[in-house]
């Protein structure tokens, strides 16, 4: 399996999906605003990065986000350095 390193910000998004299952981008933004204090644009930027890495599947309509691997998957090396 290919190793995938997640930055701390990407891990926060993934942890939301691991804890709560599929969420819309809007729901993720609301959750992360409460838990981390992020703005909607910040959350959307991190979601786009996770989609580009293949960590999140974006499902239309509604920009539904689905984690493509489970927490602690075999290639998980912990947070990458920023």
Phi, psi and omega per residue, in radians:
X1 nan 2.437 3.119
X2 -1.249 2.389 3.100
X3 -1.325 2.463 3.077
X4 -2.238 2.114 3.095
X5 -1.711 2.336 3.114
X6 -1.923 2.332 2.998
X7 -1.266 2.812 -3.106
X8 -0.940 -0.739 -3.134
X9 -1.123 -0.703 3.121
X10 -1.169 -0.669 3.115
X11 -1.101 -0.649 3.117
X12 -1.076 -0.742 3.092
X13 -1.115 -0.808 -3.123
X14 -1.099 -0.691 3.138
X15 -1.088 -0.646 3.060
X16 -1.044 -0.820 -3.132
X17 -1.188 -0.677 3.107
X18 -1.114 -0.688 -3.099
X19 -1.314 -0.636 -2.968
X20 -2.029 -0.104 -3.111
X21 1.435 -2.888 -3.101
X22 -1.010 2.337 3.105
X23 -2.412 2.649 3.011
X24 -1.288 2.801 3.097
X25 -1.027 -0.653 3.122
X26 -1.099 -0.769 3.118
X27 -1.123 -0.712 3.083
X28 -1.057 -0.773 -3.138
X29 -1.071 -0.713 3.127
X30 -1.134 -0.772 3.131
X31 -1.078 -0.798 -3.086
X32 -1.306 -0.429 3.018
X33 -1.136 -0.725 3.141
X34 -1.248 -0.758 -3.020
X35 -1.491 -0.544 -3.033
X36 -2.117 -0.374 -3.132
X37 1.577 0.269 -3.129
X38 -1.316 2.613 2.994
X39 -1.412 2.863 3.102
X40 -1.022 -0.808 3.131
X41 -1.047 -0.634 3.100
X42 -1.102 -0.833 3.135
X43 -1.063 -0.774 -3.120
X44 -1.109 -0.644 3.095
X45 -1.103 -0.775 -3.131
X46 -1.184 -0.674 3.077
X47 -1.036 -0.798 3.139
X48 -1.037 -0.689 3.108
X49 -1.133 -0.706 3.116
X50 -1.158 -0.669 3.080
X51 -1.101 -0.781 -3.129
X52 -1.093 -0.585 3.128
X53 -1.374 -0.239 -3.086
X54 1.497 0.318 3.124
X55 -1.543 -0.483 -3.116
X56 -2.227 2.427 3.007
X57 -1.719 2.250 3.082
X58 -1.670 2.151 -3.091
X59 -2.007 2.235 3.072
X60 -1.759 2.702 -0.044
X61 -1.377 2.877 3.021
X62 1.591 0.077 3.106
X63 0.889 0.884 3.087
X64 -1.309 2.365 -3.106
X65 -1.923 2.326 3.119
X66 -2.270 2.231 3.065
X67 -1.171 2.337 -3.107
X68 -1.659 0.039 3.015
X69 -2.623 2.815 -3.108
X70 -1.601 2.816 3.103
X71 -1.004 2.328 3.106
X72 1.342 0.482 3.141
X73 -1.099 2.783 -3.019
X74 -0.972 -0.550 -3.133
X75 -1.559 0.005 -3.029
X76 -1.197 2.039 -3.125
X77 -1.821 0.223 -3.088
X78 1.433 -3.108 -3.089
X79 -1.075 2.414 3.047
X80 -1.421 2.734 3.085
X81 -1.275 2.469 -3.130
X82 -1.332 nan nan
